Structure formats: C-alpha cells, structure tokens
Amino acid sequence: MVTPENVKEYIQQGLACEHVFVEGDGRHFEAVIVSNEFEDKGMLQQHQLVYRALGDKMETIHALSMKTLTPAQWANQTISGE
C-alpha cells in the first residue's frame, strides 16, 4: 500500500520543493506543495508538473487532491493564517 510518506518522496524526487505535506489513507491523498518551479505558471501547469514528477507512480494512487503554491504565496498564506 502507498503511504503519504511514499507520495511525498515521489514528489520530492521529481520536483524541487521547499515544502511538501501529504496526508491520506493509502488510496486518497491530499497534498500541499510549495515550489519555485510554480512561478509564472497557472494552476493547471503547476499540477501537470506534479503529475510529471509522479510519473507512472500515479497508477498506484487512486486520487490526489493538491494545493500548489509558490514560496511567496506560501509565506503570505502563513502570515495571514496567524
């Protein structure tokens, strides 16, 4: 069974990330991914980068919901959430 830690490692192996948080039950996962590679890209392009990083490992993941952020967006979200 795929664990949240596995999914996190898969993402980090294929995408330069400043922060990755993944939780899930072995089939359904939710991820927050912060990467400089998301700069100047729309949400669809950001998600495509994550799917590309996961590659054929997506076959073992039933569902992945993700929130992709640039480091600046992450910093603003953290500050506004305090």
N, CA and C of each residue as an Amber inpcrd file, in Angstrom:
protein
   246
   0.8450000  -1.1850000   0.0000000   0.0000000   0.0000000   0.0000000
   0.8940000   1.2540000   0.0000000   0.4880000   2.2380000  -0.7430000
   1.2040000   3.5060000  -0.8170000   0.8690000   4.3400000   0.4150000
   1.8920000   4.9140000   1.0300000   1.6990000   5.7390000   2.2120000
   1.8580000   7.2180000   1.8440000   1.3610000   8.1200000   2.6840000
   1.5880000   9.5420000   2.4360000   3.0780000   9.8720000   2.3070000
   3.9140000   9.2070000   3.0990000   5.3620000   9.4360000   3.0260000
   5.9080000   9.0270000   1.6560000   5.3860000   7.9110000   1.1050000
   5.7970000   7.4960000  -0.2410000   5.4740000   8.5750000  -1.2620000
   4.2510000   9.0920000  -1.2110000   3.8180000  10.1190000  -2.1670000
   4.6910000  11.3550000  -2.0220000   4.9890000  11.7480000  -0.7950000
   5.8580000  12.8960000  -0.5510000   7.2270000  12.6640000  -1.1870000
   7.8000000  11.4970000  -0.9760000   9.1070000  11.1730000  -1.5510000
   9.0580000  11.1860000  -3.0770000   8.0050000  10.6170000  -3.6540000
   7.8650000  10.5990000  -5.1150000   7.8750000  12.0260000  -5.6640000
   7.1270000  12.9090000  -5.0220000   7.0440000  14.2990000  -5.4790000
   8.4110000  14.9700000  -5.3570000   9.0610000  14.7860000  -4.2240000
  10.3480000  15.4330000  -3.9810000  11.4460000  14.9050000  -4.9070000
  11.3390000  13.6690000  -5.3520000  12.3330000  13.1060000  -6.2520000
  12.2530000  13.7310000  -7.6460000  11.0650000  14.1700000  -8.0360000
  10.8890000  14.6820000  -9.3840000  10.6590000  16.1740000  -9.4900000
  10.6000000  16.8760000  -8.3520000  10.2890000  18.2970000  -8.3630000
  11.0160000  18.9820000  -7.2080000  11.7150000  20.0590000  -7.5110000
  12.4020000  20.8160000  -6.4560000  11.3570000  21.5340000  -5.6120000
  11.2370000  21.1460000  -4.3570000  10.1980000  21.6860000  -3.4780000
  10.8090000  22.3100000  -2.2380000  10.1760000  23.3800000  -1.7770000
  10.5620000  23.9710000  -0.5000000   9.7700000  23.3510000   0.6450000
   8.5820000  22.8750000   0.3260000   7.7180000  22.2760000   1.3560000
   6.7660000  21.3040000   0.6700000   6.6060000  20.1300000   1.2670000
   5.6150000  19.1610000   0.7910000   4.9740000  18.5400000   2.0190000
   3.6580000  18.5580000   2.0520000   2.9080000  17.9010000   3.1190000
   1.8670000  17.0150000   2.4450000   1.8350000  15.7480000   2.8110000
   0.8790000  14.8080000   2.2160000   0.2120000  14.0240000   3.3310000
  -1.0960000  13.8880000   3.2240000  -1.8290000  13.0040000   4.1270000
  -2.7870000  12.1800000   3.2850000  -3.1560000  11.0170000   3.8100000
  -4.0670000  10.1690000   3.0640000  -4.2330000   8.8190000   3.7120000
  -5.0860000   8.0070000   3.0780000  -5.4540000   6.7090000   3.6440000
  -4.9350000   5.5150000   2.8470000  -4.0060000   5.7620000   1.9360000
  -3.4790000   4.6730000   1.1240000  -4.0470000   4.6520000  -0.2790000
  -5.1760000   5.2850000  -0.4850000  -5.7980000   5.3820000  -1.8150000
  -6.0930000   6.8300000  -2.1910000  -6.5410000   7.6040000  -1.2360000
  -6.8880000   9.0100000  -1.4570000  -5.9060000   9.8800000  -0.6800000
  -5.3190000  10.8450000  -1.3920000  -4.2920000  11.6860000  -0.7790000
  -4.5930000  13.1560000  -1.0100000  -4.1500000  13.9650000  -0.0590000
  -4.2040000  15.4250000  -0.1810000  -2.7850000  15.9290000   0.0270000
  -2.3700000  16.8630000  -0.8260000  -1.0070000  17.3640000  -0.7470000
  -0.9830000  18.8850000  -0.8280000  -0.0470000  19.4690000  -0.0920000
   0.2900000  20.8890000  -0.2160000   1.7450000  20.9010000  -0.6800000
   1.9790000  21.5490000  -1.8240000   3.3010000  21.5250000  -2.4350000
   3.7320000  22.9590000  -2.7130000   4.9110000  23.3220000  -2.2250000
   5.4630000  24.6660000  -2.4140000   6.7480000  24.5220000  -3.2300000
   6.7950000  25.2000000  -4.3830000   7.9550000  25.0820000  -5.2530000
   8.1840000  26.3640000  -6.0390000   9.4520000  26.7210000  -6.2250000
   9.8110000  27.8370000  -7.0970000   9.4370000  27.5470000  -8.5450000
   9.3420000  26.2700000  -8.8850000   9.0120000  25.8820000 -10.2620000
   7.5870000  26.2820000 -10.6500000   6.7770000  26.6670000  -9.6830000
   5.3980000  27.0870000  -9.9670000   5.3000000  28.5620000 -10.3590000
   6.4090000  29.3010000 -10.2090000   6.4090000  30.7310000 -10.5520000
   5.9530000  30.9270000 -12.0010000   5.0950000  31.9050000 -12.2080000
   4.6170000  32.2970000 -13.5430000   3.8830000  31.1860000 -14.2840000
   3.3160000  30.2380000 -13.5440000   2.5350000  29.1660000 -14.1590000
   1.1380000  29.1640000 -13.5570000   0.1640000  28.8360000 -14.3840000
  -1.2020000  28.7020000 -13.9080000  -1.3660000  27.4070000 -13.1240000
  -2.5100000  27.2580000 -12.4710000  -2.7530000  26.0890000 -11.6440000
  -2.6480000  24.7860000 -12.4480000  -3.1960000  24.7600000 -13.6620000
  -3.1360000  23.5520000 -14.4840000  -1.6870000  23.1740000 -14.7690000
  -0.8620000  24.1450000 -15.1320000   0.5490000  23.8710000 -15.4100000
   1.2800000  23.4040000 -14.1540000   0.9320000  23.9710000 -13.0130000
   1.5420000  23.5440000 -11.7520000   1.1980000  22.0930000 -11.4500000
  -0.0640000  21.7460000 -11.6240000  -0.4920000  20.3700000 -11.3620000
   0.1570000  19.4060000 -12.3490000   0.3250000  19.8390000 -13.5900000
   0.9910000  18.9920000 -14.5800000   2.4330000  18.7150000 -14.1690000
   3.1130000  19.7020000 -13.5750000   4.4750000  19.4800000 -13.0840000
   4.4930000  18.4050000 -11.9970000   3.5030000  18.4340000 -11.1160000
   3.4280000  17.4260000 -10.0500000   3.1480000  16.0530000 -10.6460000
   2.1810000  15.9770000 -11.5720000   1.8770000  14.6890000 -12.2110000
   3.0790000  14.1520000 -12.9720000   3.8380000  15.0440000 -13.6100000
   5.0450000  14.6310000 -14.3270000   6.0700000  14.0900000 -13.3280000
   6.1890000  14.7300000 -12.1760000   7.1180000  14.2630000 -11.1480000
   6.7230000  12.8780000 -10.6440000   5.4290000  12.6430000 -10.5260000
   4.9470000  11.3450000 -10.0500000   5.0750000  10.2650000 -11.1160000
   4.9530000  10.6470000 -12.3800000   5.1080000   9.7000000 -13.4830000
   4.2080000   8.4890000 -13.3520000   4.7810000   7.3040000 -13.5790000
   3.9830000   6.0760000 -13.5560000   3.5480000   5.6720000 -12.1520000
   4.0710000   6.3580000 -11.1330000   3.6350000   6.0670000  -9.7600000
   2.1800000   6.4890000  -9.5380000   1.6630000   7.3580000 -10.4130000
   0.2500000   7.7490000 -10.3120000  -0.6760000   6.5530000 -10.4830000
  -0.1980000   5.4970000 -11.1110000  -1.0200000   4.2940000 -11.3010000
  -1.3800000   3.6400000  -9.9730000  -0.5680000   3.8650000  -8.9400000
  -0.8230000   3.2580000  -7.6260000  -1.5990000   4.1820000  -6.7020000
  -1.8650000   5.3980000  -7.1720000  -2.5890000   6.3820000  -6.3660000
  -3.9860000   6.5370000  -6.9530000  -4.9940000   6.2480000  -6.1690000
  -6.3660000   6.3200000  -6.6620000  -6.8050000   7.7660000  -6.8870000
  -6.5120000   8.6380000  -5.9370000  -6.9260000  10.0420000  -6.0520000
  -5.9210000  10.9330000  -5.3390000  -5.6090000  12.0670000  -5.9730000
  -4.6940000  13.0360000  -5.3880000  -5.2860000  14.4230000  -5.5410000
  -5.5760000  15.0380000  -4.4130000  -6.0300000  16.4200000  -4.3810000
  -4.8310000  17.2480000  -3.9450000  -4.5570000  18.3290000  -4.6670000
  -3.3680000  19.0940000  -4.2940000  -3.6030000  20.5870000  -4.3100000
  -2.8500000  21.2420000  -3.4650000  -2.7880000  22.6970000  -3.4340000
  -1.3450000  23.0450000  -3.7450000  -1.1390000  23.7700000  -4.8400000
   0.2100000  24.1330000  -5.2550000   0.4150000  25.6230000  -5.0430000
   1.5640000  25.9630000  -4.4640000   1.8570000  27.3530000  -4.1210000
   3.3100000  27.6870000  -4.4410000   3.5460000  28.9460000  -4.7890000
   4.9120000  29.4430000  -4.8790000   5.3650000  29.7650000  -3.4510000
   6.6670000  29.9160000  -3.2280000   7.1270000  30.2850000  -1.8840000
   6.5080000  31.6000000  -1.3880000   6.3190000  32.5790000  -2.2760000
   5.7040000  33.8530000  -1.8650000   4.2520000  33.6400000  -1.4430000
   3.5220000  32.8330000  -2.1960000   2.1270000  32.5420000  -1.8350000
   2.0690000  31.8070000  -0.4950000   2.9890000  30.8800000  -0.2850000
   3.0480000  30.1160000   0.9710000   3.3130000  31.0620000   2.1480000
   4.2730000  31.9830000   1.9590000   4.5950000  32.9450000   3.0200000
   3.4090000  33.8230000   3.3470000   2.7120000  34.2960000   2.3240000
   1.5280000  35.1490000   2.5430000   0.4160000  34.3780000   3.2290000
   0.2350000  33.1230000   2.8580000  -0.8100000  32.3000000   3.4710000
  -0.4870000  32.0570000   4.9310000   0.7770000  31.7850000   5.2380000
   1.1950000  31.5230000   6.6170000   0.9980000  32.7720000   7.4720000
   1.3830000  33.9260000   6.9450000   1.2340000  35.1790000   7.6870000
  -0.2360000  35.4980000   7.9160000  -1.0550000  35.3700000   6.8710000
  -2.4620000  35.7130000   7.0080000  -3.2040000  34.7120000   7.8930000
  -2.6560000  33.5010000   8.0410000  -3.3150000  32.4960000   8.8660000
  -2.9880000  32.6060000  10.3400000  -2.0720000  33.5010000  10.7020000
  -1.6840000  33.6310000  12.1100000  -2.7120000  34.3910000  12.9120000
